[in-house]
Amino acid sequence: MGRGLLIALLAAVVLGALAVSSGARTPGLGGTPAPAAFRLSDGSVGCAFDGSRLACGTAEGRGVVLEADGSSHPAPKAVTWNEATPVLQRTESWWHGGFSCRVEGGVVCERGNGSISVGAGGVGGAASG
């Protein structure tokens, strides 16, 4: 009976892992990432990822873009979000590929040697290298 239980447990673990990994895939050939967006709970900052770059902005319309190579520049247009946009909580982080973001006053995002920061204190980007 112990052997049957072990086999059933292993089968459940394998099937569970397959279900999770297949659900995490994005559709399309080549693994093209799906666009993603998030905002702070107070609506003061929002970010949008288009699959190759990340743009973050304030409710006042100031924004900055973090490119895949870690460089940054002012956003050419306002980043928009609404009540349906998922909220990034202080205890959470967001990441995709080499991009990662966390809540630290406002939002701080990094890619390689570059970073951007967007919050009530301002908008900026930096790169070292």
C-alpha positions in Angstrom: 0.0 0.0 0.0 2.9 2.4 0.7 4.2 1.9 -2.8 0.9 2.8 -4.4 0.6 5.9 -2.3 4.1 7.0 -3.3 3.3 6.5 -7.0 0.1 8.4 -6.7 1.9 11.3 -4.9 4.6 11.4 -7.6 2.0 11.4 -10.3 0.1 14.3 -8.6 3.3 16.3 -8.3 4.3 15.8 -12.0 0.8 16.6 -13.2 0.6 19.7 -11.0 4.0 20.9 -12.3 2.8 20.4 -15.9 -0.4 22.3 -15.3 1.4 25.3 -13.7 4.1 25.4 -16.4 1.7 25.2 -19.3 -0.5 28.0 -17.7 2.5 30.3 -17.4 3.4 30.2 -21.1 2.5 33.1 -23.4 0.8 32.4 -26.6 2.5 32.6 -30.0 5.7 31.3 -31.5 9.0 32.4 -30.1 7.6 33.0 -26.6 6.7 36.6 -27.3 5.8 38.2 -23.9 2.4 39.5 -23.3 2.0 43.2 -22.6 1.7 43.9 -18.9 0.8 46.9 -16.7 0.6 47.7 -13.0 0.0 50.7 -10.8 0.3 51.8 -7.2 -2.8 51.5 -5.1 -3.2 55.3 -4.7 -3.1 55.7 -8.5 -0.1 58.1 -8.4 2.2 55.9 -10.6 1.6 53.4 -13.3 3.8 51.3 -15.6 3.3 49.5 -18.9 5.5 46.9 -20.5 5.2 46.3 -24.2 7.4 43.2 -24.5 10.7 45.1 -25.1 10.6 48.3 -22.9 9.0 49.5 -19.7 7.4 52.9 -19.4 6.4 54.4 -16.0 4.7 57.7 -15.4 2.9 59.8 -12.8 -0.7 60.8 -12.7 0.5 64.3 -13.8 1.8 62.9 -17.0 5.6 62.9 -16.4 7.1 59.6 -17.5 10.3 57.7 -18.3 11.2 54.7 -20.4 13.6 51.9 -19.5 15.0 50.2 -22.6 16.1 46.6 -22.9 19.8 47.7 -23.0 19.4 49.5 -19.6 19.3 53.0 -21.1 16.5 55.4 -20.2 14.8 58.5 -21.6 11.8 60.7 -21.1 8.6 59.0 -22.2 7.4 60.3 -25.6 3.7 60.0 -24.5 1.8 59.7 -21.2 1.6 56.3 -19.6 -2.1 55.5 -18.8 -3.8 53.2 -16.4 -7.2 52.8 -14.8 -9.0 51.1 -12.0 -8.8 47.8 -13.8 -4.9 47.9 -14.0 -3.4 45.5 -11.4 -2.0 47.0 -8.3 1.6 46.4 -7.3 1.7 46.2 -3.5 4.6 47.3 -1.3 5.2 43.6 -0.4 5.3 42.5 -4.1 7.6 42.9 -7.1 7.0 42.7 -10.8 9.5 41.2 -13.3 9.8 40.0 -16.8 13.0 38.8 -18.3 15.7 41.1 -17.1 13.2 43.8 -16.0 12.3 44.0 -12.3 10.3 46.6 -10.3 9.5 47.1 -6.7 7.6 49.7 -4.6 10.0 52.0 -2.7 8.2 55.2 -2.0 7.2 55.2 -5.7 8.2 52.6 -8.2 11.8 51.6 -8.9 12.6 49.5 -11.9 15.9 48.0 -13.1 17.3 46.3 -16.2 20.9 45.4 -16.3 23.0 48.4 -15.3 20.1 50.9 -15.7 17.2 51.9 -13.5 14.3 54.3 -13.4 12.4 55.8 -10.5 8.9 57.3 -10.6 7.1 58.8 -7.6 5.8 61.9 -5.9 9.4 63.2 -5.7 10.0 63.1 -9.4 10.9 61.0 -12.4 14.3 59.9 -13.4 16.6 57.3 -15.0 20.2 56.3 -14.5 22.7 53.9 -16.2 26.1 52.8 -15.2 28.5 50.9 -17.2 
